[in-house]
Amino acid sequence: MGEFTEKVKGETNEVVGKVKQESGNPETRAEGKDQETKGEMQEDKGEVEGAMGNDI
């Protein structure tokens, strides 16, 4: 996947994760933190792909 795609997916996961963290359910809050972290990693992956010229 390209840089742009990874960044969009990452941003989406971060936003959804932050919303889940506002839940009253501890399990949902934990899922939200994990999802936010996943999003951050996807954005980083997009940055690396962009730097390597892999934006397809």
For each residue, the residues with C-beta under 8 A, 3 or more apart:
1: 5 6 9 49 56
2: 5 6 46 49 54 55 56
3: 6 7 46 47 49 50 54 55
4: 7 8 46 55
5: 1 2 8 9 46
6: 1 2 3 9 10 42 43 45 46 49
7: 3 4 10 11 42 43 46 47
8: 4 5 11 12
9: 1 5 6 12 13 39 42
10: 6 7 13 14 38 39 40 41 42 43 44 45 46
11: 7 8 14 15 39 43
12: 8 9 15 16 39
13: 9 10 16 17 35 36 38 39 42
14: 10 11 17 18 35 36 39 40 43
15: 11 12 18 19 39
16: 12 13 19 20 32 35 39
17: 13 14 20 21 31 32 33 34 35 36 37 38 39
18: 14 15 21 22 32 36
19: 15 16 22 32
20: 16 17 23 28 29 31 32 35
21: 17 18 29 32 33 36
22: 18 19 29 32
23: 20 28 29 32
24:
25: 28 29
26: 29 30
27: 30 31
28: 20 23 25 31 32
29: 20 21 22 23 25 26 32 33
30: 26 27 33 34
31: 17 20 27 28 34 35
32: 16 17 18 19 20 21 22 23 28 29 35 36
33: 17 21 29 30 36 37
34: 17 30 31 37 38
35: 13 14 16 17 20 31 32 38 39
36: 13 14 17 18 21 32 33 39 40
37: 17 33 34 40 41
38: 10 13 17 34 35 41 42
39: 9 10 11 12 13 14 15 16 17 35 36 42 43
40: 10 14 36 37 43 44
41: 10 37 38 44 45
42: 6 7 9 10 13 38 39 45 46
43: 6 7 10 11 14 39 40 46 47
44: 10 40 41 47 48
45: 6 10 41 42 48 49
46: 2 3 4 5 6 7 10 42 43 49 50
47: 3 7 43 44 50 51
48: 44 45 51 52
49: 1 2 3 6 45 46 52 54 55
50: 3 46 47 53 54 55
51: 47 48
52: 48 49
53: 50
54: 2 3 49 50
55: 2 3 4 49 50
56: 1 2
